[in-house]
Amino acid sequence: MSWEKVKLGDAATFINGYPFKPTEWTDDGKEIIRIQNLTKSTSQSNYFEGTIPEKYLVKKGDLLISWSATLGIYEWDGEDAWLNQHIFKVVFDKKQIDKTYFKFLIVSKLEELKKQVHGATMQHITKGKFDNISIPLPPLEVQKQIADTLDKADELRKKDELLLKKYDELAQSIFYDMFGDPVENEKGWEVKNLKDLCIQITDGTHFSPPSVASGIPYVTAKHIKKTGVDFYSNPTFVAEEHHREIYSRCKPSKGDILYIKDGATTGIAAINNYDFEFSMLSSLALIKPKTDVLNNMYLKYWLNNEIVKNRYINEFMAGAAIQRFTLSKINQFKINVPPLHLQNSFDKKMDLIERSYILQLTTKEHNNHIFNGLLNNYFS
């Protein structure tokens, strides 16, 4: 048998969920599956104990596709529940389709659709457009073989994620073991304002210079990761004359802390490991610690600690529409100051862990490349 090319709407039936109103939510009955419950962005559940058509009932093992705001495919693993609107339930009633094959197929197609709606304020697929997506449909036995190959490749990615998580947990465990809770300070370390432990705390340019194809590197929040500054994966540049103006007041050096103070990723700190000149945007703070009292690795982990972030986000940003730390607020951060020899000992331990983390990250990127290549090979 040869491979077919069919439309999604001719391969299966996609049932949109019921338009529940908040007034219909109850504390008892069957759970209402909303997009937030699928993405795990909330632990809150709503329920409904009335009567609606049986087609909206979801059972364990059913495939669900969110098509508005968030694009994704999920396998329901809970008890019987009701489906909310903006989510399709997949019913395999038209063609012979292996469920695992179909899951990976939809992953591939949704990635294509995400690229098409890039930059839109809300990702959204109309039912007509969704039904008309063309898909390859080989014989069932071939589907199962493809699904098995992709399953194995996906399992490698999951193991990578698990190992990276373990490295994170180990680093946090060492931090708490050596220094205790960074807010409760049960070990009684001296506490000082961050400004008193730094040579300089400033930020980048408050105007956005035009990007150029080549020139002086221009670092923004998108380049800041907990593992370091990642400029080369998505480089941006500014002209020499703009760089000179920016650099005259903000001169990042190797070993400085770059701290996102503005936007959705506010509160991420990284050590600058580059020894070349670059310009910075004002969404980044430049923190130059006094190395005789404050180790940059200790400072990075202190700033990245979730308890610290939550404390200052709650204190300085309550009710704010956009997360933003001003320089004056960053100067006021009250940081525990353990003895320098202890901070330096922590630095050495973290250096070993972070080297292993970066190696694992490289493995993850390699396995992602293999997985995405397989998806493209089978489904493009």
C-alpha angles and dihedrals in degrees: 000000000000128000116269128219109215139163117253090238089057093048101055143349118260114203116199115220128255118274098241116190120218088242088064094056116110138178093241138045127051121342118257110229110223127175090255089060092052095048091043089231088135135029092205118108132192126207141206126203100179131093125271131156115298092237089078092059115110122203131194110283096027116135117235128192121199109210105174129064090346123041115207148118123236138178111225112233101174136086123292107301143169121256119234124213122275090046126093123214111212117227115187098212103126111047138020102262131167108229095222092047089051093050092056091043091056091046088057095047094046090053088055091049092049089058090052093053094041110142094020115131090233129019110231137164121199117225091241094053091045094050091050096056108121116230135183113242116188123181114295094254091054090048089056092049091050091046091052092051093048091045091057092047091048091049090059090054091050091051089051091053091048093051092048089051090051091053089051091050092048092051092049091047092053091047093053092042093053101035108016126218107346093217103035090044093198090171090064100235119175111268123215139167110264091237090063091058097048137075090212142357113190140133141231131265120317093210124063110238116211115266119243131199092246135001135090117358113257116204122202137166092281089068096054118098128164088246093056145285110321105194102149100060090066109010124190128184141199131201120269094247093055091045093054091054093049095041093052090074102023116044112172115200132190109281096027120127118246110201127189105229101168138049138012095327096046113153102039116128129192136177114243106236095174120102096196127093119263139165124240136211120233091251085079127069119210112217120189109189123206098249094209091065107017128047113212094222091053090047092049093053091044092053092045093050110117093221091054092046093049091048095055096036089055093043099045105023107039108148094000115144092214125037108241137156116200119214090248090057093048089051088056095053106126109221130188111239112207118186112291093239089060092049090050091050089053089050092057093049092048092048090061093045094047092050089055091045092054091049089052090047089055089051090050092052090049092051091046088053091052092047094048090046090054091048090051092046094051102035112026 
